[in-house]
Amino acid sequence: MRTTDFSQVLFDALQYSGNDRHNITDETFSQFRDFANARMREAWESNNWFEVCRLDDFTTTQDASGTNYFVPSASASEILGVWNKNPQDTSTAVQIDYQIYNTGSEIRIILPSILATGTYQYRLKCPALTGDPYIATIPYYQGSQIYFDSGSGTGSKTPVAGRPHYGNFYTCLATSTTAGQNPNTHPTLWAKIEIPYIFGSFLAWGSAANWYVSETMINEATVIEGKATQVLEQEYDKFLRQQGQFGKINMRNTY
């Protein structure tokens, strides 16, 4: 998947809102991070983007009462379709009606009893952007998130002279790290949160619009919101018209 650096989103949003990208306070960083976080989910769930959707096969199980079901991937957010066959492999795949049921301990996809195997499409869970700039002198614990510039190997919010700037969020995978174990020196201890390239411009314009709203500059916010809507519509156009992502036509009879 083609991705974009959060630092580029941040710099663009600051420029669009008239803020200084060379003087980013902790408060400004947190504010625009939170704006981008909200906008990310808005874009993520607005369409069946191939960047954030997956197909997977399933085998059903029956519970004690005879209900036929399967448990979707732990990375699944919304279920977008269920077929008796993989729709990428054949035009005879038939879409199946299903129900989503929460037992309290797991999510189940309830299916007709005659179906034993098939394929389903789901949207990945939208990641949250919550991290603060990396501090080299403290340890981090599993699940904590940092903002880290891999170009300079620091938590700098602005470019370091002579170094490229690639600022992104990373989640700690280890039970705990020791001070100084960052994504550059210990990459297996961290997972980078990837931002799809197609969302980058929308996040920047949308965050700028949110900032204008926060400053009660409603007229300006309306104009910038219009630009955010436009760039996301351009991505819809690329998806539907230019790339022709309509899916295969299901054919039950070929005569």
Backbone hydrogen bonds in HBPLUS format (Angstrom, degrees):
<---DONOR---> <-ACCEPTOR-->    atom                        ^
c    i                          cat <-CA-CA->   ^        H-A-AA   ^      H-
h    n   atom  resd res      DA  || num        DHA   H-A  angle D-A-AA Bond
n    s   type  num  typ     dist DA aas  dist angle  dist       angle   num
A0197-TYR N   A0002-ARG O   2.94 MM 195  5.55 168.2  1.95 132.6 129.8     1
A0004-THR N   A0195-ILE O   2.94 MM 191  5.73 148.1  2.04 159.0 168.7     2
A0008-GLN N   A0005-ASP O   3.12 MM   3  5.51 131.9  2.36 105.0 115.9     3
A0009-VAL N   A0005-ASP O   3.44 MM   4  6.88 156.8  2.49 145.4 151.0     4
A0010-LEU N   A0006-PHE O   2.81 MM   4  6.10 162.5  1.84 159.9 165.0     5
A0007-SER N   A0167-GLY O   2.99 MM 160  4.70 146.3  2.11 143.0 139.0     6
A0011-PHE N   A0007-SER O   2.89 MM   4  6.08 167.2  1.91 149.6 152.6     7
A0012-ASP N   A0008-GLN O   2.98 MM   4  6.07 165.2  2.00 148.5 152.9     8
A0013-ALA N   A0009-VAL O   2.93 MM   4  6.08 162.6  1.96 150.1 155.3     9
A0014-LEU N   A0010-LEU O   2.96 MM   4  6.18 157.2  2.01 152.2 158.2    10
A0015-GLN N   A0011-PHE O   3.00 MM   4  6.22 159.4  2.05 148.2 153.8    11
A0016-TYR N   A0012-ASP O   2.85 MM   4  6.09 163.9  1.87 156.6 160.8    12
A0017-SER N   A0013-ALA O   3.09 MM   4  6.16 137.9  2.27 138.1 148.3    13
A0019-ASN N   A0014-LEU O   2.78 MM   5  4.83 148.0  1.88 156.2 152.4    14
A0018-GLY N   A0015-GLN O   3.15 MM   3  5.16 161.8  2.19 103.7 109.2    15
A0023-ASN N   A0020-ASP O   3.32 MM   3  5.52 164.7  2.34 106.5 111.0    16
A0029-PHE N   A0025-THR O   2.93 MM   4  6.15 163.5  1.95 153.0 157.8    17
A0030-SER N   A0026-ASP O   2.98 MM   4  6.16 168.0  1.99 149.3 152.2    18
A0031-GLN N   A0027-GLU O   2.99 MM   4  6.14 155.2  2.05 144.9 152.1    19
A0032-PHE N   A0028-THR O   3.02 MM   4  6.24 170.9  2.03 157.1 157.9    20
A0033-ARG N   A0029-PHE O   2.86 MM   4  5.99 152.1  1.94 151.8 160.7    21
A0034-ASP N   A0030-SER O   3.01 MM   4  6.14 160.3  2.05 145.4 149.7    22
A0035-PHE N   A0031-GLN O   3.02 MM   4  6.32 151.2  2.11 143.8 152.4    23
A0036-ALA N   A0032-PHE O   2.94 MM   4  6.06 165.8  1.96 146.8 150.3    24
A0037-ASN N   A0033-ARG O   2.87 MM   4  6.07 148.8  1.97 145.1 154.7    25
A0038-ALA N   A0034-ASP O   3.15 MM   4  6.38 158.5  2.20 146.4 149.8    26
A0039-ARG N   A0035-PHE O   3.04 MM   4  6.32 159.4  2.08 149.8 156.1    27
A0040-MET N   A0036-ALA O   2.80 MM   4  5.90 143.8  1.93 147.4 156.6    28
A0042-GLU N   A0038-ALA O   3.28 MM   4  6.53 155.9  2.34 142.0 148.9    29
A0043-ALA N   A0039-ARG O   3.01 MM   4  6.28 160.9  2.05 152.7 155.6    30
A0044-TRP N   A0040-MET O   2.81 MM   4  5.89 166.4  1.83 154.8 159.5    31
A0045-GLU N   A0041-ARG O   3.08 MM   4  6.05 162.6  2.11 150.6 151.9    32
A0046-SER N   A0043-ALA O   3.18 MM   3  5.22 165.0  2.20 108.5 112.7    33
A0052-VAL N   A0049-TRP O   3.16 MM   3  5.67 146.7  2.28 110.7 118.4    34
A0124-LEU N   A0052-VAL O   2.83 MM  72  5.59 171.6  1.84 168.0 170.9    35
A0054-ARG N   A0122-TYR O   2.87 MM  68  5.53 160.4  1.90 160.4 167.1    36
A0122-TYR N   A0054-ARG O   2.93 MM  68  5.53 157.3  1.98 155.1 162.7    37
A0056-ASP N   A0120-TYR O   2.93 MM  64  5.57 153.7  2.00 156.3 164.9    38
A0120-TYR N   A0056-ASP O   2.82 MM  64  5.57 163.2  1.85 163.7 168.1    39
A0058-PHE N   A0118-GLY O   2.93 MM  60  5.53 152.7  2.00 141.4 142.3    40
A0118-GLY N   A0058-PHE O   3.23 MM  60  5.53 144.1  2.36 146.1 145.1    41
A0060-THR N   A0116-ALA O   2.82 MM  56  5.22 168.2  1.84 149.9 153.1    42
A0061-THR N   A0069-TYR O   2.64 MM   8  5.39 155.8  1.70 158.5 167.0    43
A0069-TYR N   A0061-THR O   2.83 MM   8  5.39 157.3  1.88 156.1 163.9    44
A0063-ASP N   A0067-THR O   3.06 MM   4  5.47 150.5  2.15 141.0 147.1    45
A0066-GLY N   A0063-ASP O   2.91 MM   3  5.26 162.9  1.94 116.0 121.1    46
A0111-LEU N   A0068-ASN O   2.90 MM  43  5.52 167.5  1.91 143.9 147.6    47
A0070-PHE N   A0109-ILE O   3.15 MM  39  5.39 140.5  2.31 130.5 141.7    48
A0109-ILE N   A0070-PHE O   2.88 MM  39  5.39 164.5  1.90 159.9 165.2    49
A0076-ALA N   A0073-SER O   3.03 MM   3  5.35 165.4  2.05 113.5 117.2    50
A0125-LYS N   A0075-SER O   3.05 MM  50  5.97 139.4  2.22 156.8 159.5    51
A0077-SER N   A0123-ARG O   2.67 MM  46  5.47 154.0  1.73 169.9 174.0    52
A0123-ARG N   A0078-GLU O   2.87 MM  45  5.32 159.2  1.91 154.3 161.1    53
A0080-LEU N   A0121-GLN O   2.79 MM  41  5.33 163.8  1.82 141.0 145.5    54
A0121-GLN N   A0081-GLY O   2.83 MM  40  5.19 159.8  1.87 146.8 151.4    55
A0096-ILE N   A0082-VAL O   2.66 MM  14  5.38 169.2  1.67 149.4 152.7    56
A0083-TRP N   A0119-THR O   2.75 MM  36  5.26 169.0  1.76 168.6 170.7    57
A0119-THR N   A0083-TRP O   3.00 MM  36  5.26 159.1  2.05 137.3 143.8    58
A0084-ASN N   A0094-VAL O   3.09 MM  10  5.75 148.2  2.20 147.7 156.4    59
A0089-ASP N   A0086-ASN O   2.99 MM   3  5.44 150.6  2.07 112.9 121.6    60
A0090-THR N   A0086-ASN O   3.34 MM   4  6.63 143.8  2.48 153.3 163.2    61
A0251-MET N   A0091-SER O   2.86 MM 160  5.94 159.2  1.90 154.7 159.8    62
A0099-GLN N   A0110-ILE O   3.07 MM  11  4.96 152.8  2.15 135.9 143.1    63
A0110-ILE N   A0099-GLN O   2.71 MM  11  4.96 155.0  1.77 155.1 158.4    64
A0101-TYR N   A0108-ARG O   2.81 MM   7  5.12 170.0  1.82 158.3 160.6    65
A0108-ARG N   A0101-TYR O   2.72 MM   7  5.12 165.7  1.74 158.7 163.5    66
A0103-THR N   A0106-GLU O   2.99 MM   3  5.58 163.0  2.02 172.1 168.2    67
A0115-LEU N   A0112-PRO O   3.17 MM   3  5.85 164.5  2.19 121.3 125.8    68
A0147-TYR N   A0132-ASP O   2.85 MM  15  5.43 142.2  1.99 127.9 126.2    69
A0134-TYR N   A0147-TYR O   2.85 MM  13  5.57 152.5  1.92 161.5 152.5    70
A0177-THR N   A0140-TYR O   2.75 MM  37  5.29 142.1  1.89 152.1 163.3    71
A0144-SER N   A0141-TYR O   2.94 MM   3  5.72 163.0  1.97 147.8 151.0    72
A0142-GLN N   A0175-THR O   3.24 MM  33  4.81 160.1  2.28 116.7 113.8    73
A0143-GLY N   A0172-CYS O   2.97 MM  29  5.28 175.5  1.97 141.8 142.2    74
A0172-CYS N   A0144-SER O   2.84 MM  28  5.50 167.7  1.86 166.3 170.2    75
A0146-ILE N   A0170-TYR O   2.88 MM  24  5.39 157.5  1.94 153.0 160.4    76
A0170-TYR N   A0146-ILE O   2.90 MM  24  5.39 153.1  1.97 147.7 155.3    77
A0148-PHE N   A0168-ASN O   2.85 MM  20  5.61 167.6  1.87 163.4 164.2    78
A0168-ASN N   A0148-PHE O   3.06 MM  20  5.61 160.4  2.10 140.6 143.0    79
A0149-ASP N   A0154-THR O   2.76 MM   5  5.47 166.1  1.78 168.8 173.6    80
A0153-GLY N   A0149-ASP O   2.80 MM   4  5.68 135.5  2.00 147.1 161.6    81
A0150-SER N   A0166-TYR O   3.13 MM  16  5.52 153.4  2.21 141.2 133.1    82
A0163-ARG N   A0160-VAL O   2.94 MM   3  5.54 156.5  1.99 148.8 148.4    83
A0193-ILE N   A0169-PHE O   2.88 MM  24  5.56 171.7  1.88 154.6 153.1    84
A0171-THR N   A0191-ALA O   2.86 MM  20  5.19 161.4  1.89 144.1 147.3    85
A0191-ALA N   A0171-THR O   2.92 MM  20  5.19 151.2  2.01 142.6 152.1    86
A0173-LEU N   A0189-LEU O   2.73 MM  16  5.11 178.2  1.73 143.8 143.7    87
A0181-GLN N   A0178-THR O   3.10 MM   3  5.88 160.7  2.13 149.4 149.1    88
A0186-HIS N   A0182-ASN O   2.82 MM   4  5.70 161.3  1.85 167.2 172.3    89
A0189-LEU N   A0186-HIS O   3.05 MM   3  5.78 163.2  2.08 122.9 128.3    90
A0190-TRP N   A0187-PRO O   3.29 MM   3  5.56 166.8  2.31 109.7 113.5    91
A0199-PHE N   A0196-PRO O   3.02 MM   3  5.65 158.2  2.06 117.9 124.4    92
A0200-GLY N   A0197-TYR O   3.12 MM   3  5.35 151.6  2.20 109.1 117.3    93
A0203-LEU N   A0199-PHE O   2.90 MM   4  6.07 161.0  1.94 164.3 170.3    94
A0204-ALA N   A0200-GLY O   3.12 MM   4  6.38 155.6  2.19 147.4 153.8    95
A0205-TRP N   A0201-SER O   2.99 MM   4  6.23 176.8  1.99 159.8 159.5    96
A0206-GLY N   A0202-PHE O   2.77 MM   4  5.67 158.6  1.81 147.7 155.3    97
A0207-SER N   A0203-LEU O   2.90 MM   4  5.82 151.7  1.98 137.2 144.7    98
A0208-ALA N   A0204-ALA O   3.06 MM   4  6.27 154.9  2.12 145.1 152.0    99
A0209-ALA N   A0205-TRP O   2.95 MM   4  6.24 153.5  2.02 146.4 153.7   100
A0210-ASN N   A0206-GLY O   2.97 MM   4  6.24 154.0  2.03 144.8 151.7   101
A0211-TRP N   A0207-SER O   2.94 MM   4  6.22 147.6  2.05 143.6 152.5   102
A0212-TYR N   A0208-ALA O   3.06 MM   4  6.42 157.4  2.11 150.0 155.0   103
A0213-VAL N   A0209-ALA O   3.06 MM   4  6.38 154.5  2.12 147.5 154.5   104
A0214-SER N   A0210-ASN O   2.92 MM   4  6.20 155.0  1.98 146.6 153.5   105
A0215-GLU N   A0211-TRP O   3.02 MM   4  6.31 131.7  2.26 142.2 155.3   106
A0215-GLU N   A0212-TYR O   3.17 MM   3  5.05 132.9  2.41  92.2 105.0   107
A0217-MET N   A0212-TYR O   2.83 MM   5  5.07 164.1  1.85 160.0 154.7   108
A0216-THR N   A0213-VAL O   2.90 MM   3  4.88 159.0  1.95 110.2 113.2   109
A0221-ALA N   A0217-MET O   2.93 MM   4  6.15 155.9  1.99 149.8 157.8   110
A0222-THR N   A0218-ILE O   2.91 MM   4  6.12 152.3  1.99 150.6 156.5   111
A0223-VAL N   A0219-ASN O   3.30 MM   4  6.63 156.0  2.36 146.5 151.4   112
A0224-ILE N   A0220-GLU O   3.07 MM   4  6.36 168.1  2.08 157.2 159.8   113
A0225-GLU N   A0221-ALA O   2.78 MM   4  5.87 152.6  1.85 149.1 157.5   114
A0226-GLY N   A0222-THR O   3.08 MM   4  6.24 146.7  2.20 138.4 146.5   115
A0227-LYS N   A0223-VAL O   3.27 MM   4  6.70 144.4  2.40 140.3 149.2   116
A0227-LYS N   A0224-ILE O   3.11 MM   3  5.07 119.8  2.49  92.8 107.3   117
A0228-ALA N   A0224-ILE O   2.99 MM   4  6.36 155.6  2.05 148.9 155.5   118
A0229-THR N   A0225-GLU O   2.93 MM   4  6.20 159.6  1.97 151.8 156.7   119
A0230-GLN N   A0226-GLY O   3.00 MM   4  6.18 151.1  2.08 140.0 148.2   120
A0231-VAL N   A0227-LYS O   3.04 MM   4  6.34 160.7  2.07 155.9 158.6   121
A0232-LEU N   A0228-ALA O   3.22 MM   4  6.45 153.2  2.29 146.1 153.1   122
A0233-GLU N   A0229-THR O   2.97 MM   4  6.16 152.1  2.05 146.6 154.8   123
A0234-GLN N   A0230-GLN O   2.98 MM   4  6.28 140.0  2.14 143.4 154.5   124
A0235-GLU N   A0231-VAL O   3.30 MM   4  6.62 142.1  2.46 133.4 141.8   125
A0235-GLU N   A0232-LEU O   3.07 MM   3  5.10 122.8  2.41  94.0 108.2   126
A0236-TYR N   A0232-LEU O   3.06 MM   4  6.49 147.1  2.17 143.5 152.8   127
A0237-ASP N   A0233-GLU O   2.93 MM   4  6.21 155.2  2.00 145.8 152.2   128
A0238-LYS N   A0234-GLN O   2.99 MM   4  6.29 155.1  2.05 144.2 150.4   129
A0239-PHE N   A0235-GLU O   2.96 MM   4  6.12 155.2  2.02 144.5 151.3   130
A0240-LEU N   A0236-TYR O   2.81 MM   4  5.98 169.6  1.82 160.6 162.3   131
A0241-ARG N   A0237-ASP O   2.82 MM   4  5.31 142.6  1.95 135.1 147.1   132
A0242-GLN N   A0237-ASP O   3.10 MM   5  6.52 161.3  2.14 147.5 153.5   133
A0243-GLN N   A0238-LYS O   2.77 MM   5  5.81 146.1  1.89 150.6 159.5   134
A0245-GLN N   A0239-PHE O   2.94 MM   6  5.74 162.4  1.97 157.5 160.4   135
A0246-PHE N   A0244-GLY O   2.87 MM   2  5.68 132.1  2.10 109.4  94.6   136
